[in-house]
Amino acid sequence: MSSAPRIVRAVPRGEVTPAEAPIAVLVTLHWSTGQVTPVVAAAVAWTREAVEISWTPPGGELRTDWVPARDVRRLSTPGAATSEEAEPPRSLSRRRPRW
């Protein structure tokens, strides 16, 4: 029997907050083989350190896993300011940048 690579999972600790509706997220999956794969998923619940995602692996069926929160980023929502429309970040330095 062959073994399939597994993803690095998180263990939820503390109070779990369920999402009212799934939230589109981009997840960086870390595999047991050392490979890193970005995947679009839906966040369905979270704690301070973990997020429960629903996702479909290539050639697989829909599944739900807990992953570390540091590996999850929310996808931009329609109507939200894009990086071109948003104000540039303020400099933390008091000096003018030198060009």
N, C-alpha and C positions, 0 to 999 in steps of 0.2 A: 504494500500500500504506500503510495507516494504522499509526501506531505506538501501542503500548499503554504506559501509564505503568509505570515500573519502580520497585522498592523500593531503598532504600539498603542495600547489602550490606557485609559485613565480609570481610576476608581473614584466614583463620586463620594465626597464626604461633606457632611453638613446639609443644610436645607436645600432641597431641589426646587427650582423655579420652573414650572412648565410654561411653554410659550402659548399665547392665546391662539396664534396661527404660526405655522412653520416660517422660519426666517431664512432667506437665501444666504448662504455663507460659502466662502472658499476655504477649504481645509487642506493643510499640508499633512499628508499621511506619511508616517515613518514606518517602513516595513522592517520585518525581522532580518531581511537580507541586507539592510543598509540603504536600500533604495528609498528615495523621497519622491512622492507623487502629489501634485496639486489636484484636488477633486472638488467639484461643485456639489454641495449637499444642502440639506435643510436642517437647521438647528431646531430641536423640538423641546429641549429642556437644558438647564445649566445649573452649576454651582459656581463658587468662586474660582475653582481650579479645573473644572471639567465641563465639557459640553456634550450633550447627547445629540448625535447627528443621524439622519436617515440618508442613506446614499446607496447607489447601485454600482458595484464593482464591474469592470469590463467583463462582459459575458456572463454576469451573475444576476441574482435576484435582489430586490430591495432588502436592505438590512439596516439595523440600528446598532450603533456602537457609541461608547463614551470615549472621547479623545481629550488630550490636554487642551485647556482653554488657550494657551499660548500659540497653538497651531491653527486657530480659527479666526478668520477675518470676515466681517459682514460685507456682502456685496452691496454696491451703491444702489440706492432705491431711485425709481423714476421721480423726477421733480426735485431731487436733492442737488445742491450746488456741485458742479464739477470742479476739478482742480483749476481749470482755467478761470472760472467765475469766482472762486473763493479768493479771499484776501491772501497775499503772500504772508508767510510766517514772519513774525517780528524777530529782529536780531536780539540775541541775548547780550550782545556786546554793546557798549555805549559808543563805540567808535564807528565811523562810517566805513563801509567796505571800500577797499582800494581796488580799482580795476586796472 
